Amino acid sequence: MGRVAGKVAIVTGAASGMGKADAILLAREGASVVVADLNEVDGQAVADSIGEQARFMRLDVSDEDNWIQVIADTLQVFGRLDILVNNAGILTIASVVDTELAMFRKVQAVNSEGVFLGCKHAIPAMEKSSGGGSIVNMSSVAAIQGISFAAAYSASKGAVRSLTKSIAMYCKEKGNSIRCNSIHPDGVRTPMVIKAATGKDSATEEELASLQGSDMCNPEDIAQMVLYLAGDESNFVNGAEMLMDNCSTITPPVGLS
């Protein structure tokens, strides 16, 4: 207990899935948490379940003015900002040929530009807190090896991977004690992934059982890595890409030895 005690975190996409698990674990370990999401009903429910140390704030990560307001409100309510978890994202299933330009741009606006905006405005707020900080960006194995049936998603997560390293280098050169790292899961059992895998907003017990039997991990597994990167235990980890893929990126294709 208390691994991030006294710290203040913003977690985007925190109404469900990985973001929800991140917010709950960070709060359990002592942080005050801003549960940020477009989904006001579920986001408020997550904040209520955490208690007094959490606040829900509506956030469209692709809207710069919204980011500025949420960070200002965070500083007003909690007095500081120490942790930013850029978790919000969307996934579309389409090859490069089948991806419409409008959809490609929408995915970049959320997955890539949303991370950029969060980092851009969080860094000055963390500097004002005078204790450094930690930025955790959610990328994907798609950033490393690509996914043929998710071209826009792969491109957006590749941007997050490179942006993370650029931010880490900037912060080191500036000497502001802010670290920036990325997490690269393979598959995670979240509503977004279930919808992509089954074409439904929710899955049947049989479909969930099939996902349970796959190499996918649970949101709580990702949250443990978020907690490590957010806390002081990782104070020399900066610009790293943390693979959580059970060897999927180094497993030879079937038929090769």
Summary of the structure (lengths in Angstrom):
residues: 257
radius of gyration: 17.6
end to end distance: 45.0
largest distance: 58.1
contacts: 889
relative contact order: 0.14
helix: 50%
strand: 16%
